[in-house]
Structure formats: structure tokens, C-alpha cells
Amino acid sequence: MFAFAMPGLGQMLAEELQAIEGVRAEGTGFDGRSDVVSFSAEPRALKQLNQLTLAEDIFAEAGRTLRSEGDRAHWITGRLLKPERIRRALDVRGQIARPVRDRASYRVIVRVLQEHSFQRTELRRQISAAVAKQQPRWHFDDPAELELWVIEYQPGKILAGFRASDARMRQHDGRAQERHDALRPTVAAAMVRLAGPPRSSLLDPCCGSGTILNEALSMGWKQVHGTDIDPRAIETARHNVPAAQLAVGDARQLSYHSASMDASVSNLPFGTAIRDARRYRRLAAQSADRASPRHHARRSHGTSRPAINRAVVPRQLHLRTRTQIRLLGIKISIWCYDRYEEAE
């Protein structure tokens, strides 16, 4: 099998897969748009794959091959699509999603890293023709019940697989109410994971529609607290995360007691919103002060710059990790800090 993750989160997804009993992560790659994790799963573990928090999509592998200079699209197709592998992949997909109908609709998606010896469109045409020959009762359509993806996830290494997930996986079953520019659920899940194992209380001082809070509850945090300066955002968050403790408030003047939270995780304002470094420093200091000392004060800060200006990072925070990802073509970073008490 293989799975897609947001660019930059492939290794974290591999670790999440490895933590499932009966699953073994085998390798990672990048197909030009998504991180790709190849893995194997025992039958008893297949249903648990729907609970993955970092995967955008999962696929039942239908074939793999190597490409070399001078390869032709029809040669690759012949090596890639063997009838017995197709049948096995469809069986696995049926155990994760639902069984395939005899007269199913299908379409083919192809991603390659270079087109020196053949065009991507030609490989897609050859793959489509091979599927039509092997499955004469199927018919082409877009959108379709079945999607066969063919990807070059490492230079010269090609995988084919049937998608076994839908939008509910990457959207984590969706939000009760949507809000413009809401954080992508898989990114929010990565941020919460970086905060460490679930403990008692987690704070998001700029909670927006509540995506981070919802992910924290799903991962086992007992209590989640959120504030936002926009009353409309809090109203949306109340619909999306009824169990959260929410309040309208300015993140620069938090009412929570110092060190009352085990972690602070937030997608802090960025871009034009941080031109005033003093205001941003105050915002960061307030949220960090609410996290217990020597525990992780975690936050996400999106930026096209290579680093956060040290002037906006409170003195009591010490950088632990920086995870670079790409979201909608934009490079952003997840910055993870530990908070330590200053020596008296």
C-alpha cells in the first residue's frame, strides 16, 4: 500500500503508520505534489487505516516497476499492471472502503517526475487502455467510483494503486461549520502531535474555527481551551467543537493563570499581521506563559521567510524543532518550543 501526506509530513506519517500493530512503513518519497509513504499492512490492520490523522489519501497497491532512460509508456504499462496484482489490490480496497461493483466507473491519474522518454499523457492513455482490456465491464467517467493512480515517487520508481479513501480522510469527516482560511485538519493534527503525548489541558489562543482543538480532543487531550478576538470565530468553534471551553478574548491579554496549561498550540497570525514585532512578541509570550515550564509550548507560524525573527520570540522559549511543510504551494513552518523557567 501507499499513502499521501502534505509535503513535509511524510516522515511523521511513516511514524504514525509504524505505530499501528500489523503495519510496517517501508519508505518515503515525493511525487511532485505530495509526500508518499510506502507501507505494508496485515488484514487485521486495514480498518484502522481510516483513523490515520496525517494521511491525505491511502491506496491499495496494484503494481510497481522501475523506469530507465529510453523506456516507453507501453513497456511500463505492461510491467506495472498484472491481472493478479489488480485483483489483489481491488480486494484490499474493498476491505477498507466498499466492494467494487461489476460495472464500476473508473479514471486514471498519472504523476511523473520527468517526461524525457515519454509524456505523462501517453502513459495515462496506455494505462487506461490496459484497464479497459482487463476490465471490459468497467466504463470511464470523471468523477468515478474507482481511481487508479500511477505515481513516480522516487526518480525511476513507479507505483500504481487504487485509491481507498475519499475527502473525508483529509477533511477528518469535515467541520459542522466552515470558515474562510480555516487550518487544514492534517496540518492541525501534525501540530498537536508535535506537542507530545496527550495530557490534561491544551490551549489555542487564536483558535479560529477550532480545528486544532478538535484534533487535540480526538487524540486524547482531556480539556481544550480556545480564545479568539473575533466573536464570529468563537461562534463557529462552538458548533465545531462543542466540548471545548471557549471565550472571546485578545491573545495578548489572556485571562488564564500562568502555567495552567500543559501545552499551547496555535496557528498564530503571520504575514502583514506581524509587522509590529512588539505586538507579536507579546502575543507569543502570553500563550507561552500559560504552558507549564519544561513542557512544550507548541505553535505554528506560517511564513515565506527562512526563519522567525528572534525579536518576536520570548526569551523563555527555546527552539526544539522546526518542521517545514508546503501548503497550497506556500512554504510554511511548524515551530516547536520548550518553555523553561528563568533562573532566579
BELURQUI-V246596 format. One record per residue. N is the residue number from 1. RES is the residue in one small letter. D_LAST is the distance of its C-alpha to the last C-alpha in Angstrom with 2 decimals. Layout:
# BELURQUI-V246596
((N,RES,D_LAST) (N,RES,D_LAST))
This chain:
# BELURQUI-V246596
((1,m,54.51) (2,f,52.11) (3,a,49.64) (4,f,48.32) (5,a,44.69) (6,m,43.12) (7,p,42.86) (8,g,39.59) (9,l,39.36) (10,g,42.04) (11,q,39.84) (12,m,37.90) (13,l,41.31) (14,a,42.49) (15,e,39.60) (16,e,40.40) (17,l,44.04) (18,q,43.30) (19,a,41.51) (20,i,44.83) (21,e,47.02) (22,g,50.21) (23,v,48.87) (24,r,48.30) (25,a,46.89) (26,e,49.00) (27,g,47.92) (28,t,46.62) (29,g,48.13) (30,f,48.56) (31,d,51.84) (32,g,51.10) (33,r,49.73) (34,s,47.88) (35,d,46.01) (36,v,48.37) (37,v,47.60) (38,s,50.56) (39,f,50.50) (40,s,52.83) (41,a,52.90) (42,e,54.89) (43,p,57.03) (44,r,54.86) (45,a,51.85) (46,l,53.65) (47,k,53.00) (48,q,49.24) (49,l,49.22) (50,n,49.62) (51,q,46.12) (52,l,44.41) (53,t,41.65) (54,l,41.44) (55,a,45.17) (56,e,47.16) (57,d,50.45) (58,i,51.88) (59,f,55.24) (60,a,57.76) (61,e,58.73) (62,a,62.42) (63,g,62.59) (64,r,61.02) (65,t,62.43) (66,l,61.77) (67,r,63.08) (68,s,64.28) (69,e,65.64) (70,g,69.05) (71,d,68.46) (72,r,70.40) (73,a,69.29) (74,h,72.09) (75,w,71.26) (76,i,67.63) (77,t,68.87) (78,g,71.24) (79,r,68.58) (80,l,65.99) (81,l,67.96) (82,k,69.68) (83,p,71.30) (84,e,69.87) (85,r,66.29) (86,i,66.87) (87,r,68.08) (88,r,65.13) (89,a,62.64) (90,l,64.39) (91,d,64.26) (92,v,60.49) (93,r,60.00) (94,g,62.13) (95,q,59.91) (96,i,56.81) (97,a,58.45) (98,r,62.11) (99,p,65.32) (100,v,67.06) (101,r,70.29) (102,d,73.49) (103,r,73.91) (104,a,70.32) (105,s,69.38) (106,y,67.29) (107,r,65.86) (108,v,64.41) (109,i,61.24) (110,v,60.77) (111,r,57.83) (112,v,58.25) (113,l,56.15) (114,q,59.16) (115,e,62.82) (116,h,64.52) (117,s,67.18) (118,f,67.53) (119,q,66.43) (120,r,64.09) (121,t,66.75) (122,e,69.34) (123,l,67.21) (124,r,66.72) (125,r,70.50) (126,q,71.25) (127,i,68.76) (128,s,70.21) (129,a,73.73) (130,a,72.83) (131,v,71.30) (132,a,74.40) (133,k,76.63) (134,q,74.74) (135,q,74.24) (136,p,77.39) (137,r,76.73) (138,w,73.46) (139,h,73.49) (140,f,71.26) (141,d,69.32) (142,d,66.20) (143,p,64.17) (144,a,65.16) (145,e,64.52) (146,l,63.83) (147,e,61.84) (148,l,62.30) (149,w,59.56) (150,v,60.15) (151,i,57.13) (152,e,56.47) (153,y,52.90) (154,q,52.76) (155,p,55.15) (156,g,58.47) (157,k,57.34) (158,i,58.80) (159,l,58.25) (160,a,60.35) (161,g,59.43) (162,f,60.22) (163,r,57.45) (164,a,56.62) (165,s,54.20) (166,d,54.39) (167,a,52.21) (168,r,50.78) (169,m,48.76) (170,r,46.94) (171,q,46.68) (172,h,45.59) (173,d,48.59) (174,g,47.79) (175,r,46.09) (176,a,47.83) (177,q,47.31) (178,e,46.72) (179,r,44.78) (180,h,45.11) (181,d,42.55) (182,a,41.21) (183,l,39.13) (184,r,41.26) (185,p,40.81) (186,t,40.56) (187,v,37.74) (188,a,35.90) (189,a,36.48) (190,a,35.03) (191,m,31.83) (192,v,31.47) (193,r,32.23) (194,l,29.45) (195,a,27.01) (196,g,27.87) (197,p,29.83) (198,p,30.48) (199,r,28.15) (200,s,28.05) (201,s,27.11) (202,l,27.27) (203,l,26.90) (204,d,28.91) (205,p,28.02) (206,c,31.11) (207,c,33.45) (208,g,36.82) (209,s,39.61) (210,g,37.32) (211,t,38.04) (212,i,34.56) (213,l,34.43) (214,n,37.89) (215,e,37.07) (216,a,33.99) (217,l,36.22) (218,s,38.86) (219,m,36.47) (220,g,35.41) (221,w,32.36) (222,k,32.84) (223,q,31.69) (224,v,31.43) (225,h,30.33) (226,g,31.40) (227,t,31.42) (228,d,33.44) (229,i,34.27) (230,d,37.95) (231,p,39.71) (232,r,42.37) (233,a,39.89) (234,i,38.65) (235,e,42.30) (236,t,42.98) (237,a,39.98) (238,r,41.29) (239,h,44.55) (240,n,43.03) (241,v,40.33) (242,p,41.53) (243,a,38.97) (244,a,35.94) (245,q,34.05) (246,l,34.49) (247,a,33.92) (248,v,34.62) (249,g,31.46) (250,d,29.66) (251,a,27.06) (252,r,25.09) (253,q,24.85) (254,l,24.54) (255,s,25.06) (256,y,23.52) (257,h,20.45) (258,s,17.16) (259,a,17.11) (260,s,20.66) (261,m,22.34) (262,d,22.52) (263,a,23.34) (264,s,24.17) (265,v,27.36) (266,s,29.15) (267,n,31.66) (268,l,29.96) (269,p,32.29) (270,f,33.24) (271,g,35.86) (272,t,36.72) (273,a,34.15) (274,i,31.21) (275,r,32.72) (276,d,30.20) (277,a,26.99) (278,r,24.87) (279,r,26.39) (280,y,25.97) (281,r,22.30) (282,r,21.86) (283,l,24.00) (284,a,22.13) (285,a,18.69) (286,q,20.21) (287,s,21.74) (288,a,18.77) (289,d,16.53) (290,r,19.24) (291,a,19.05) (292,s,17.24) (293,p,14.25) (294,r,15.74) (295,h,19.07) (296,h,21.09) (297,a,21.16) (298,r,24.68) (299,r,26.76) (300,s,29.92) (301,h,30.45) (302,g,34.04) (303,t,34.75) (304,s,37.42) (305,r,35.00) (306,p,33.84) (307,a,30.12) (308,i,27.76) (309,n,26.69) (310,r,23.04) (311,a,22.78) (312,v,23.12) (313,v,20.57) (314,p,17.13) (315,r,14.29) (316,q,12.82) (317,l,16.31) (318,h,17.66) (319,l,21.44) (320,r,23.11) (321,t,26.77) (322,r,29.15) (323,t,32.55) (324,q,35.29) (325,i,38.17) (326,r,41.19) (327,l,42.10) (328,l,45.48) (329,g,45.60) (330,i,42.24) (331,k,39.40) (332,i,36.12) (333,s,32.94) (334,i,30.80) (335,w,27.18) (336,c,24.91) (337,y,21.13) (338,d,18.44) (339,r,15.37) (340,y,12.06) (341,e,8.76) (342,e,6.32) (343,a,3.80) (344,e,0.00))
